[in-house]
Amino acid sequence: MSFESMPRQDLLLAIDSLAQEKMIDRETVIESLEAAIAKIAKHKYGEEFNIVAEIDRKNGAIHVKRLFDVIESPESVGEEYDANKMLTVNQAKKYSQNPVVGDVVEDMLPEPEFGRMAFQTARQIMSARVRDAEKGRQYEEFKENIGDIVNGVVKRIEFGNIFIDINGKAEGYIKNTELIPGERLAVGDRVRALIMDVVRSNSGPQIFLTRTHPLFMEKLFTQEVPEIYEGVIKIKSVSRAPGSHAKIAVETLDPSIDAVGMTVGIKGTRIQPVINECHGEKIDVILYSEDPAVFIVNAMQPAKVAKIIVDEDTHTAAVVVTEDQQSLAIGRRGQNVRLASQLTGWNIDVMSEAEEQERRAKEFKEKTELFTSALDVDDTIAQLLITEGFRTIEEIAYVEHAELESIEGFNPELASELQNRANAYLAKIEQDYFDNGHKIGIGDDLLKFDFIKRPIIMKLGENGIKSLSDLADLASDELVEILGEDNMSLRLADRVIMKARELAYGIVPEEDAE
């Protein structure tokens, strides 16, 4: 069989049909066919020759040619000389009128006859090329869709892991750990999942799916709530205990819109499909606030908060509740407060009113001891400073002199002496901090990084993080693992590392750059 027997327009139609069927570029199909024809031609005329095939994109004509590089002489190229692929200028005149060194001349060859074996070889070459192109197309397509939800049908189940046929295009994979606890899928079931990652492989793209990731729930709400899809309502954060409980924070810049009500829908019509998809997962829709205290109070729902104390330096919050609200605030196995912490990015500690009073008494005692020791004063002066609202030595050192003088029983001399002692204490603490840091090899750039507390910096140094670049090179989960979840939430870790990268490498987050 020869392509000569096929009308050229029919050849082009066949190429177009194959390209459409495989959803790959027409040019890719043509190049695959050219490679197949060239392979057969080499088999007939000699593998040692540089033979190529070209198909005219307009009329389908096939041209087979042998290519030669024009050289000055065999000596001019030395050991690289190949008589099968190179011609001198005089030799090249057989194929070109005015050849010059550096030209490529063509020797047109007859199109080879395709016998049964040759045709099989050509078909194999072309099929392999088309398959590779199809795999590449699938990889790029799904790579661009990481973070999107796909629909599919359960194809098979192996050791609890689910293989999904994604609309006949590709195969997705859900590890049993990425399935919602308690759900049972069977072959033939339709399922939705989030594309978590796509990896290139010889057998085609490996598409890793998840149904437990917070983004999966966010995308579900985007599909169910038109206002979220249109950007009128924004999802600020999501926290999940898959299959059990979730919290989602929403906001809107339009004061006439009830963001929570719109998200839930009338009688839960909008939230219910999401609950059903997530295997009955209870979902609290929370109103977001720029005020951390308000946001944390909202996030603690359904518990009612009596009082909240936030510490922006440590990014922690103490939530005070009545005795009857304490178990609700904490939740089963600490789930409610844990989800609230993940949602807000703050470390939240729940305590009763009695525990809060005990904590305040303990803090009062500790601050009294600190002031008496650091400032070398008696309990009366120390407690008077605390009563006036001073909480740290820094506040005493840097407050306006007149404010200290205005305290009942104080005079200018006492105020000046207290500030001098406070500054001397801080200077010693500063020197001790740098001395201790240098002893374990911490660089000044990290020691001066005031985005996190100094004890945390010392702990980083003890764990081999000696410079700002060392910190910047960490992943967020690595930082949390080093410091522990009690000292660093994942969201705070993200902020710390981004700040370190900004200072170490000049990498500014996109939202800040804008």
Residue, then its C-alpha position, 0 to 999 in steps of 0.5 A: m500500500s502507498f499513500e500515492s493511492m490515497p487522494r491528497q484531499d482525503l489524506l488531509l481530511a483523515i489528518d483533520s479527523l484524527a486531530q479532532e478525535k484525539m483533541i490534539d493539534r493538526e500540526t502534531v498529527i502531520e508531523s507524526l505522519e511525516a516521521a513515519i514516512a521518513k522512517i520507511a524511506k530510511h529503511k529503503y534508501g539507507e539508515e545512514f542518510n538524513i532523510v525527511a518527509e514533508i506533507d504540503r499543508k494545503n494540497g496534501a502532496i508528500h515530498v521525501k528528500r535526502l538532506f546534505d550539509v554543504i562543506e568546504s572540504p572533508e578536512s575542514v570538518g575533521e572527524e565530524y565528516d560524514a560522506n552520507k550527510m555532507l557534500t563539498v561545494n562542487q558535489a552540491k552543484k548536482y542538486s543546487q545551482n549556486p551552493v555555498v558553505g553552510d547551505v543545506v541541499e535537497d535530493m528529492l527521492p521517490e515516495p517509498e512503497f508501503g508494503r504490509m510490514a512497512f505500513q505496520t511500522a509507519r502506523q506504530i510510529m504514528s500511533a506512538r507519536v499521537r499517543d504522546a501528544e495526547k498525553g501531553r495535551q491531557y497533562e497540560e489541560f489538567k495541570e491548568n485545572i488544579g484547584d478545580i472540581v471535576n466530575g467522574v465515575v468510579k472505575r475501580i477500587e483497589f485497597g480502598n483507593i478509588f480510580i475515577d474515569i473523568n469524562g472519558k478523558a483521563e483517569g483520576y486517583i483518590k487515595n483512601t485518606e482523601l475520601i471523606p470518612g465514612e463514605r462508601l463508593a462503589v463502581g459506577d457511582r458518580v463522584r465529584a472531587l478536587i484536582m489536587d495535583v497532576v504529575r507527568s508519567n509515561s502512561g499519561p498524566q497522574i491526576f490526584l484528587t481529593r474530597t477532604h481539602p478545604l478548597f473542595m468545600e469552597k468550590l462547592f459553595t462557588q457552584e451552589v451560590p451565584e453571589i459567590y461565583e460572581g464575586v459579590i460574596k467572598i469566601k475568606s477562609v474554610s476549615r474542615a474536619p471532613g465528614s464531621h464539622a466545617k466552618i466557612a467565613v464569608e464577607t461582602l462589601d455590599p451592606s445591603i446583602d446578608a452574606v451569611g443568609m445568601t450563602v445558607g439560602i432560604k431554609g438551607t436550600r443552598i447549603q444543603p447540597v454542599i452538606n449532602e456532597c460532604h457526607g452530612e458534614k455540619i457547616d457553620v457559615i461565619l461572617y468575616s470581620e477585619d477586627p480579629a476579636v469580632f472574627i474570633v467571636n463569630a468563629m466560636q459559634p455556636a458557643k456564646v463568648a462572654k469576653i475575649i482578650v487578644d494578644e496581637d504580638t503572639h497572635t493568640a486569643a483567650v476566649v472567656v465563656t460561661e460554665d454552661q457554654q464551655s463544652l460547646a465552645i471547646g466542642r467534641r474532642g476540641q473540634n470547635v475551638r480547633l476549627a475556629s483557630q484554623l479559620t481565623g489563623w489565631n491560636i485560641d484558648v477557651m476558659s471559663e470565667a473562674e479560670e479567667q479570674e484565676r489567670r488574671a490573678k496569676e498575671f498580676k502576681e507575675k507582673t508584680e514580680l517582674f516590675t519589682s525585680a527589673l525596676d528594683v522597686d517595692d510591691t506598692i509601686a509595682q502594683l500601682l504601675i499595673t493598676e495604671g495599665f502598664r503591662t511591660i517594661e517596654e511600656i514604662a521605658y517608652v511612655e511619655h515622661a508626663e504620663l508617669e509623672s501624672i500617677e498619684g504619688f509620683n514626682p518627676e524624679l521618680a518618673s525619670e528614675l523608673q524610666n532609666r531603670a527600665n531602659a537599663y533592664l531592656a539594654k541588658i536583656e537585648q545584649d543577653y539575647f544577642d550573646n546567647g544567639h551568637k553562641i548557637g550560631i544565629g546570624d544577626d539578620l534572624l536575630k533582628f527579625d521582629f516578626i516573631k517572638r525572640p524565644i521562637i527565634m532561639k528555638l529555630g536556632e536550636n533546630g538548625i535555622k540560623s539565618l533569615s534565608d534558612l527561615a525563608d527556605l522552609a515550607s509552612d508545614e516544616l515551620v509548624e513541625i519545628l515549633g509545634e502547633d501550640n506555638m505556630s498555626l499554619r496560617l501564621a507560618d505562611r505569613v512568617i515565611m512570606k515576610a522572611r522571603e520578602l526581607a531575604y530575597g525581595i520577594v513581595p506577595e502579589e497582593d502587596a505588590e499590587 
